[in-house]
């Protein structure tokens, strides 16, 4: 009974208004309009997008080959598997297009999607373990 009441009350609360283009998953968020996703006083993340998924080696290759695009990035490993996601941060329309176009033209099989991530997750080999002396 209490669970139903809580559910009814939660449904009655209006969703917070989000300025169009400032959604958390928006690939480009205008800093003049949107609050940052992260700001610790030293580093600000205005937007973030996962753009590729594959092995760690493949993500390192994308990082190397798209360095000229001029944006922040990270390779996010998936625990214990040879699987990683390439994320870009603080992209502009130009830098985002630069990275996405390079991936599309040179490694289309690595373009990120939820479906591709799930498929690669199911088939990714475990990371090699270091042999102990």
The 8 nearest C-alpha neighbors of each residue, nearest first, counted from 0:
[[1, 3, 2, 4, 5, 6, 7, 8],
 [0, 2, 4, 3, 5, 6, 7, 8],
 [3, 1, 5, 0, 4, 6, 7, 8],
 [4, 2, 6, 0, 1, 5, 7, 8],
 [3, 5, 1, 7, 6, 2, 8, 0],
 [6, 4, 8, 2, 3, 7, 9, 1],
 [5, 7, 3, 9, 4, 8, 10, 2],
 [8, 6, 4, 10, 5, 9, 3, 11],
 [9, 7, 11, 5, 10, 6, 4, 12],
 [8, 10, 6, 11, 12, 7, 5, 13],
 [9, 11, 7, 8, 12, 6, 13, 5],
 [10, 12, 8, 9, 13, 7, 6, 14],
 [13, 11, 9, 10, 14, 8, 15, 7],
 [14, 12, 11, 15, 10, 16, 9, 8],
 [13, 15, 16, 12, 17, 10, 11, 9],
 [16, 14, 17, 13, 12, 18, 22, 11],
 [17, 15, 14, 18, 13, 19, 22, 21],
 [18, 16, 19, 15, 21, 22, 20, 14],
 [17, 19, 21, 20, 16, 22, 33, 32],
 [20, 18, 21, 17, 22, 16, 25, 33],
 [19, 21, 22, 28, 25, 18, 27, 29],
 [22, 20, 33, 18, 19, 28, 23, 25],
 [21, 23, 25, 24, 20, 17, 19, 18],
 [22, 24, 25, 21, 36, 46, 26, 47],
 [25, 23, 22, 26, 48, 47, 46, 21],
 [24, 26, 22, 27, 23, 20, 28, 21],
 [27, 25, 48, 46, 24, 47, 28, 90],
 [28, 26, 25, 46, 91, 90, 29, 92],
 [29, 27, 21, 46, 20, 30, 25, 33],
 [28, 30, 31, 32, 33, 27, 21, 20],
 [31, 29, 33, 32, 28, 34, 45, 35],
 [30, 32, 29, 33, 34, 28, 35, 45],
 [31, 33, 30, 29, 34, 21, 28, 18],
 [34, 32, 30, 21, 29, 31, 28, 35],
 [33, 35, 36, 30, 32, 45, 21, 31],
 [36, 34, 45, 37, 44, 33, 38, 43],
 [35, 37, 45, 44, 34, 46, 38, 23],
 [38, 36, 44, 35, 43, 39, 45, 42],
 [37, 39, 43, 40, 42, 35, 44, 36],
 [38, 40, 41, 42, 37, 43, 44, 35],
 [39, 41, 38, 42, 43, 37, 44, 35],
 [42, 40, 39, 43, 38, 37, 44, 35],
 [41, 43, 38, 39, 40, 44, 37, 45],
 [44, 42, 38, 37, 45, 35, 39, 41],
 [45, 43, 37, 36, 46, 35, 89, 38],
 [44, 46, 35, 89, 36, 43, 28, 30],
 [47, 45, 89, 88, 44, 28, 27, 26],
 [46, 48, 88, 87, 26, 89, 86, 49],
 [47, 49, 87, 86, 26, 50, 88, 46],
 [48, 50, 86, 85, 51, 111, 87, 84],
 [49, 51, 111, 85, 86, 110, 48, 99],
 [52, 50, 111, 110, 85, 109, 84, 49],
 [51, 53, 84, 109, 111, 83, 85, 116],
 [54, 52, 82, 83, 109, 57, 58, 55],
 [53, 55, 82, 57, 56, 81, 83, 58],
 [54, 56, 58, 83, 57, 82, 59, 81],
 [55, 57, 59, 54, 58, 60, 53, 81],
 [58, 56, 60, 54, 59, 55, 53, 61],
 [59, 57, 61, 55, 60, 56, 85, 62],
 [60, 58, 62, 56, 61, 57, 55, 63],
 [59, 61, 57, 63, 58, 62, 64, 56],
 [62, 60, 58, 64, 63, 59, 65, 57],
 [61, 63, 59, 65, 60, 64, 66, 58],
 [64, 62, 60, 66, 61, 65, 59, 67],
 [63, 65, 61, 62, 66, 60, 67, 101],
 [66, 64, 67, 62, 68, 63, 98, 61],
 [65, 67, 68, 63, 64, 62, 69, 70],
 [66, 68, 65, 69, 64, 70, 63, 97],
 [69, 67, 94, 66, 65, 97, 70, 98],
 [70, 68, 67, 66, 94, 71, 65, 90],
 [69, 71, 90, 68, 94, 72, 88, 89],
 [70, 72, 88, 87, 89, 69, 73, 90],
 [73, 71, 87, 86, 88, 70, 74, 85],
 [72, 74, 86, 85, 75, 87, 71, 84],
 [73, 75, 85, 84, 83, 76, 86, 58],
 [74, 76, 84, 83, 73, 85, 77, 86],
 [75, 77, 83, 82, 78, 74, 84, 55],
 [76, 78, 82, 83, 80, 79, 75, 81],
 [79, 77, 80, 76, 82, 81, 126, 125],
 [78, 80, 126, 125, 77, 81, 76, 82],
 [81, 79, 125, 126, 82, 78, 124, 77],
 [80, 82, 126, 54, 125, 124, 123, 55],
 [83, 81, 54, 80, 53, 77, 55, 76],
 [82, 84, 76, 55, 75, 54, 53, 77],
 [83, 85, 52, 75, 74, 51, 86, 76],
 [84, 86, 74, 51, 49, 50, 58, 73],
 [87, 85, 49, 73, 72, 48, 50, 84],
 [86, 88, 72, 48, 47, 71, 49, 73],
 [89, 87, 47, 71, 90, 46, 72, 44],
 [88, 90, 46, 45, 44, 47, 71, 70],
 [91, 89, 95, 88, 94, 70, 27, 92],
 [90, 92, 94, 93, 95, 27, 89, 70],
 [91, 93, 95, 94, 96, 90, 27, 97],
 [94, 92, 96, 91, 95, 97, 90, 68],
 [95, 93, 97, 68, 91, 96, 90, 92],
 [96, 94, 92, 90, 97, 98, 93, 91],
 [95, 97, 99, 93, 94, 98, 100, 92],
 [96, 98, 94, 100, 95, 99, 68, 93],
 [99, 97, 101, 95, 100, 96, 65, 102],
 [98, 100, 96, 102, 101, 97, 103, 95],
 [101, 99, 103, 97, 102, 98, 96, 104],
 [102, 100, 104, 98, 99, 103, 105, 97],
 [101, 103, 106, 99, 105, 100, 104, 107],
 [102, 104, 107, 100, 101, 105, 106, 99],
 [103, 105, 101, 102, 100, 106, 107, 99],
 [106, 104, 102, 101, 103, 107, 100, 108],
 [105, 107, 102, 108, 109, 103, 104, 110],
 [108, 106, 103, 109, 110, 102, 105, 104],
 [107, 109, 106, 110, 103, 102, 53, 111],
 [108, 110, 51, 52, 107, 106, 53, 111],
 [111, 109, 51, 107, 108, 50, 52, 102],
 [112, 110, 51, 50, 52, 109, 49, 115],
 [111, 113, 115, 114, 116, 110, 51, 50],
 [112, 114, 116, 115, 117, 111, 118, 52],
 [113, 115, 117, 112, 116, 118, 111, 119],
 [114, 116, 118, 112, 117, 113, 119, 111],
 [115, 117, 113, 119, 114, 118, 120, 112],
 [116, 118, 120, 114, 115, 119, 113, 121],
 [119, 117, 115, 121, 120, 116, 114, 122],
 [118, 120, 122, 116, 121, 117, 123, 115],
 [121, 119, 117, 123, 118, 122, 116, 82],
 [120, 122, 118, 119, 123, 117, 116, 124],
 [121, 123, 119, 120, 124, 118, 117, 82],
 [124, 122, 120, 119, 81, 121, 80, 82],
 [123, 125, 81, 80, 122, 126, 82, 127],
 [126, 124, 80, 79, 81, 127, 123, 128],
 [125, 127, 80, 81, 79, 128, 124, 82],
 [128, 126, 125, 129, 81, 124, 79, 80],
 [129, 127, 130, 126, 125, 131, 79, 80],
 [130, 128, 131, 127, 126, 132, 125, 79],
 [129, 131, 128, 132, 127, 126, 125, 79],
 [130, 132, 129, 128, 127, 126, 79, 125],
 [131, 130, 129, 128, 127, 126, 125, 79]]
